[in-house]
């Protein structure tokens, strides 16, 4: 029963922090990053939940889903692509066209 509550606590921490006005967990805040949708708006509870549980798939394939962020144009991991999210620098410039991205 203890594992159940750990899973619930982790899920709520990540989801509630990422949908808050800060748009970031404590670690992302320390690095000056935030999680946004593809239109640079705050993500919804559903997107945050999908992103959180998508990390299981990213990790299950030998962490390749996380490593993908180093090789994609928008620096998205597999879980970000599946949920339609971006991790971006806080306060960066919003792109003027589809070829410029506000990513780290």
N, CA, C and O of each residue as an XYZ file, in Angstrom:
416
protein
N       0.817     -1.203      0.000
C       0.000      0.000      0.000
C       0.857      1.262      0.000
O       0.424      2.296     -0.510
N       2.084      1.198      0.571
C       2.961      2.362      0.614
C       3.394      2.817     -0.767
O       3.485      4.018     -1.020
N       3.665      1.870     -1.671
C       4.076      2.212     -3.028
C       2.985      2.986     -3.762
O       3.277      3.905     -4.527
N       1.750      2.618     -3.531
C       0.620      3.310     -4.144
C       0.664      4.801     -3.810
O       0.504      5.642     -4.695
N       0.881      5.130     -2.528
C       0.881      6.524     -2.106
C       2.098      7.280     -2.626
O       2.030      8.487     -2.857
N       3.207      6.575     -2.810
C       4.393      7.210     -3.399
C       4.115      7.595     -4.849
O       4.461      8.695     -5.280
N       3.492      6.691     -5.598
C       3.142      6.972     -7.002
C       2.178      8.148     -7.078
O       2.342      9.027     -7.924
N       1.179      8.174     -6.207
C       0.200      9.272     -6.190
C       0.887     10.594     -5.834
O       0.637     11.617     -6.471
N       1.752     10.571     -4.816
C       2.444     11.793     -4.387
C       3.346     12.338     -5.491
O       3.365     13.547     -5.723
N       4.096     11.468     -6.176
C       4.966     11.917     -7.275
C       4.135     12.508     -8.404
O       4.466     13.566     -8.939
N       3.064     11.828     -8.762
C       2.191     12.302     -9.837
C       1.636     13.680     -9.494
O       1.696     14.593    -10.317
N       1.100     13.838     -8.293
C       0.519     15.116     -7.897
C       1.573     16.218     -7.831
O       1.304     17.349     -8.235
N       2.760     15.906     -7.331
C       3.819     16.913     -7.270
C       4.133     17.450     -8.663
O       4.099     18.660     -8.887
N       4.440     16.550     -9.599
C       4.822     16.989    -10.941
C       3.675     17.699    -11.644
O       3.879     18.759    -12.235
N       2.485     17.141    -11.591
C       1.348     17.725    -12.304
C       0.959     19.070    -11.708
O       0.798     20.044    -12.443
N       0.806     19.141    -10.400
C       0.373     20.403     -9.784
C       1.413     21.510     -9.927
O       1.048     22.675    -10.087
N       2.683     21.174     -9.875
C       3.716     22.192    -10.061
C       3.742     22.691    -11.513
O       3.908     23.886    -11.756
N       3.580     21.774    -12.475
C       3.671     22.173    -13.880
C       2.431     22.910    -14.375
O       2.516     23.648    -15.357
N       1.279     22.731    -13.722
C       0.087     23.482    -14.138
C      -0.071     24.769    -13.334
O      -0.973     25.561    -13.605
N       0.793     24.981    -12.356
C       0.725     26.196    -11.538
C       1.168     27.409    -12.364
O       1.594     27.274    -13.511
N       1.060     28.569    -11.769
C       1.494     29.787    -12.468
C       3.000     29.792    -12.721
O       3.467     30.496    -13.616
N       3.762     29.027    -11.956
C       5.216     28.915    -12.159
C       5.553     28.043    -13.357
O       6.621     28.202    -13.949
N       4.665     27.122    -13.727
C       4.821     26.218    -14.870
C       6.065     25.341    -14.765
O       6.628     24.936    -15.782
N       6.496     25.048    -13.535
C       7.732     24.297    -13.370
C       7.796     23.626    -12.002
O       7.176     24.081    -11.041
N       8.553     22.542    -11.933
C       8.878     21.925    -10.656
C       9.981     22.752    -10.001
O      10.500     23.684    -10.616
N      10.338     22.427     -8.782
C      11.386     23.179     -8.089
C      12.712     23.124     -8.845
O      13.422     24.127     -8.924
N      13.049     21.966     -9.397
C      14.285     21.830    -10.157
C      14.289     22.676    -11.419
O      15.292     23.312    -11.743
N      13.169     22.685    -12.132
C      13.072     23.509    -13.341
C      13.139     24.997    -12.977
O      13.762     25.785    -13.688
N      12.496     25.378    -11.866
C      12.567     26.777    -11.428
C      14.014     27.175    -11.144
O      14.437     28.273    -11.504
N      14.763     26.299    -10.509
C      16.167     26.591    -10.189
C      16.999     26.783    -11.453
O      17.971     27.539    -11.454
N      16.616     26.097    -12.526
C      17.344     26.208    -13.790
C      16.759     27.262    -14.730
O      17.290     27.486    -15.818
N      15.668     27.908    -14.315
C      15.048     28.936    -15.147
C      14.286     28.365    -16.329
O      14.247     28.974    -17.398
N      13.680     27.197    -16.145
C      12.920     26.540    -17.205
C      11.448     26.475    -16.837
O      11.087     26.581    -15.665
N      10.602     26.301    -17.841
C       9.178     26.096    -17.606
C       8.614     25.155    -18.654
O       9.180     25.004    -19.737
N       7.486     24.520    -18.324
C       6.818     23.587    -19.230
C       5.612     24.305    -19.820
O       4.773     24.832    -19.089
N       5.531     24.322    -21.152
C       4.427     24.994    -21.845
C       3.900     24.079    -22.944
O       4.540     23.092    -23.310
N       2.718     24.425    -23.466
C       2.207     23.665    -24.612
C       2.851     24.196    -25.879
O       3.719     25.066    -25.811
N       2.448     23.693    -27.018
C       3.075     24.081    -28.287
C       2.806     25.525    -28.671
O       3.479     26.065    -29.549
N       1.818     26.169    -28.019
C       1.530     27.589    -28.254
C       2.093     28.465    -27.148
O       1.737     29.640    -27.052
N       2.976     27.911    -26.305
C       3.636     28.622    -25.221
C       2.679     29.078    -24.123
O       2.929     30.072    -23.441
N       1.583     28.343    -23.960
C       0.636     28.617    -22.886
C       0.831     27.591    -21.773
O       1.486     26.567    -21.964
N       0.255     27.882    -20.613
C       0.313     26.949    -19.493
C      -0.381     25.646    -19.895
O      -1.411     25.669    -20.568
N       0.187     24.515    -19.480
C      -0.401     23.232    -19.859
C      -1.571     22.892    -18.943
O      -1.670     23.385    -17.820
N      -2.447     22.040    -19.451
C      -3.619     21.612    -18.697
C      -3.268     20.439    -17.778
O      -2.192     19.850    -17.880
N      -4.187     20.122    -16.893
C      -4.019     18.987    -15.985
C      -3.839     17.697    -16.788
O      -3.004     16.861    -16.447
N      -4.623     17.541    -17.854
C      -4.536     16.341    -18.686
C      -3.192     16.220    -19.394
O      -2.605     15.139    -19.443
N      -2.705     17.336    -19.944
C      -1.394     17.315    -20.612
C      -0.282     17.004    -19.611
O       0.633     16.237    -19.910
N      -0.365     17.598    -18.431
C       0.652     17.358    -17.410
C       0.633     15.899    -16.961
O       1.686     15.302    -16.738
N      -0.555     15.332    -16.830
C      -0.674     13.918    -16.453
C      -0.117     13.034    -17.555
O       0.615     12.086    -17.270
N      -0.447     13.323    -18.803
C       0.079     12.553    -19.927
C       1.590     12.654    -20.017
O       2.266     11.663    -20.293
N       2.121     13.842    -19.787
C       3.573     14.038    -19.814
C       4.238     13.242    -18.701
O       5.272     12.609    -18.915
N       3.644     13.274    -17.516
C       4.218     12.550    -16.374
C       4.263     11.045    -16.630
O       5.309     10.420    -16.456
N       3.150     10.465    -17.038
C       3.123      9.024    -17.247
C       3.817      8.623    -18.550
O       4.203      7.466    -18.710
N       3.977      9.565    -19.479
C       4.759      9.312    -20.685
C       6.234      9.099    -20.379
O       6.954      8.471    -21.157
N       6.678      9.624    -19.245
C       8.072      9.422    -18.835
C       8.369      7.951    -18.577
O       9.519      7.523    -18.679
N       7.350      7.179    -18.245
C       7.533      5.734    -18.053
C       7.962      5.101    -19.370
O       8.857      4.256    -19.396
N       7.326      5.507    -20.457
C       7.684      4.980    -21.777
C       9.071      5.486    -22.180
O       9.873      4.730    -22.727
N       9.353      6.760    -21.911
C      10.681      7.305    -22.221
C      11.775      6.537    -21.501
O      12.843      6.300    -22.064
N      11.517      6.150    -20.271
C      12.506      5.412    -19.479
C      12.562      3.941    -19.863
O      13.623      3.321    -19.792
N      11.438      3.383    -20.267
C      11.363      1.946    -20.547
C      12.214      1.521    -21.735
O      12.631      0.366    -21.820
N      12.468      2.433    -22.636
C      13.273      2.090    -23.814
C      14.706      2.583    -23.617
O      15.253      3.321    -24.436
N      15.298      2.144    -22.490
C      16.685      2.441    -22.132
C      16.966      3.948    -22.081
O      18.043      4.397    -22.474
N      16.004      4.713    -21.602
C      16.087      6.175    -21.485
C      16.245      6.882    -22.827
O      16.556      8.072    -22.861
N      16.035      6.169    -23.932
C      16.153      6.789    -25.242
C      15.142      7.918    -25.402
O      15.422      8.916    -26.066
N      13.972      7.765    -24.798
C      12.953      8.812    -24.882
C      13.425     10.131    -24.305
O      13.032     11.196    -24.782
N      14.272     10.070    -23.273
C      14.842     11.293    -22.701
C      15.971     11.821    -23.581
O      16.098     13.030    -23.776
N      16.782     10.924    -24.106
C      17.917     11.326    -24.938
C      17.473     11.974    -26.250
O      18.232     12.730    -26.856
N      16.257     11.683    -26.685
C      15.737     12.276    -27.920
C      15.782     13.801    -27.877
O      15.916     14.447    -28.917
N      15.671     14.376    -26.687
C      15.666     15.834    -26.552
C      16.939     16.462    -27.110
O      16.922     17.611    -27.550
N      18.021     15.730    -27.094
C      19.266     16.258    -27.637
C      19.334     16.251    -29.146
O      20.236     16.854    -29.726
N      18.394     15.578    -29.797
C      18.463     15.405    -31.246
C      17.267     15.967    -32.005
O      17.220     15.867    -33.231
N      16.296     16.558    -31.302
C      15.122     17.099    -31.989
C      15.223     18.619    -32.065
O      15.868     19.247    -31.225
N      14.589     19.202    -33.068
C      14.645     20.649    -33.281
C      14.130     21.432    -32.079
O      14.715     22.444    -31.694
N      13.047     20.969    -31.496
C      12.432     21.683    -30.379
C      12.891     21.161    -29.027
O      12.333     21.534    -27.996
N      13.909     20.296    -29.023
C      14.468     19.739    -27.786
C      13.402     19.028    -26.948
O      13.340     19.189    -25.730
N      12.564     18.237    -27.630
C      11.500     17.505    -26.962
C      11.911     16.056    -26.734
O      12.446     15.394    -27.623
N      11.648     15.584    -25.524
C      11.770     14.165    -25.263
C      10.531     13.465    -25.785
O       9.563     14.122    -26.168
N      10.548     12.146    -25.807
C       9.396     11.391    -26.298
C       8.141     11.744    -25.515
O       7.079     11.918    -26.112
N       8.234     11.855    -24.200
C       7.076     12.187    -23.366
C       6.548     13.590    -23.680
O       5.346     13.832    -23.566
N       7.429     14.516    -24.072
C       6.983     15.855    -24.477
C       6.252     15.802    -25.814
O       5.228     16.461    -25.993
N       6.774     15.022    -26.743
C       6.113     14.881    -28.045
C       4.736     14.251    -27.890
O       3.770     14.696    -28.510
N       4.647     13.212    -27.057
C       3.369     12.519    -26.876
C       2.322     13.430    -26.233
O       1.133     13.311    -26.525
N       2.758     14.332    -25.366
C       1.798     15.185    -24.662
C       1.654     16.576    -25.282
O       0.815     17.362    -24.842
N       2.455     16.884    -26.288
C       2.368     18.191    -26.938
C       2.901     19.312    -26.055
O       2.288     20.375    -25.951
N       4.041     19.071    -25.423
C       4.633     20.054    -24.510
C       6.054     20.410    -24.937
O       6.695     19.703    -25.714
N       6.519     21.533    -24.399
C       7.896     21.983    -24.577
C       8.449     22.384    -23.213
O       7.710     22.879    -22.362
N       9.726     22.175    -23.008
C      10.419     22.723    -21.853
C      11.289     23.850    -22.402
O      12.175     23.625    -23.227
N      11.018     25.072    -21.927
C      11.659     26.256    -22.496
C      12.270     27.122    -21.407
O      11.949     26.980    -20.227
N      13.159     28.028    -21.821
C      13.708     29.000    -20.874
C      12.607     29.958    -20.463
O      11.815     30.405    -21.292
N      12.564     30.266    -19.195
C      11.554     31.191    -18.702
C      11.844     32.602    -19.213
O      12.979     33.075    -19.155
N      10.798     33.267    -19.714
C      10.953     34.641    -20.172
C      11.655     34.779    -21.501
O      12.063     35.881    -21.868
N      11.806     33.690    -22.234
C      12.443     33.757    -23.542
C      11.549     34.446    -24.556
O      10.399     34.777    -24.265
N      12.081     34.657    -25.737
C      11.335     35.322    -26.801
C      10.414     34.324    -27.476
O      10.839     33.230    -27.847
N       9.167     34.696    -27.634
C       8.211     33.843    -28.343
C       8.522     33.932    -29.830
O       8.735     35.028    -30.348
N       8.553     32.791    -30.531
C       8.947     32.794    -31.941
C       7.997     33.602    -32.815
O       6.790     33.647    -32.578
N       8.567     34.230    -33.821
C       7.779     35.001    -34.776
C       7.326     34.146    -35.951
O       6.366     34.497    -36.637
N       8.008     33.026    -36.191
C       7.574     32.126    -37.252
C       7.816     30.688    -36.803
O       8.371     30.457    -35.729
N       7.411     29.744    -37.603
C       7.467     28.345    -37.200
C       8.879     27.770    -37.173
O       9.061     26.641    -36.716
N       9.873     28.497    -37.640
C      11.225     27.966    -37.687
C      12.097     28.426    -36.519
O      13.244     27.995    -36.399
N      11.568     29.292    -35.662
C      12.321     29.741    -34.502
C      11.622     29.203    -33.254
O      10.396     29.258    -33.153
N      12.388     28.695    -32.325
C      11.817     28.132    -31.117
C      12.482     28.720    -29.902
O      13.676     29.018    -29.918
N      11.721     28.885    -28.858
C      12.212     29.395    -27.588
C      12.559     28.178    -26.712
O      11.836     27.879    -25.761
N      13.634     27.493    -27.018
C      14.020     26.311    -26.265
C      15.413     26.493    -25.700
O      16.124     27.419    -26.090
N      15.796     25.657    -24.824
C      17.119     25.759    -24.205
C      18.133     24.949    -24.917
O      19.298     24.930    -24.518
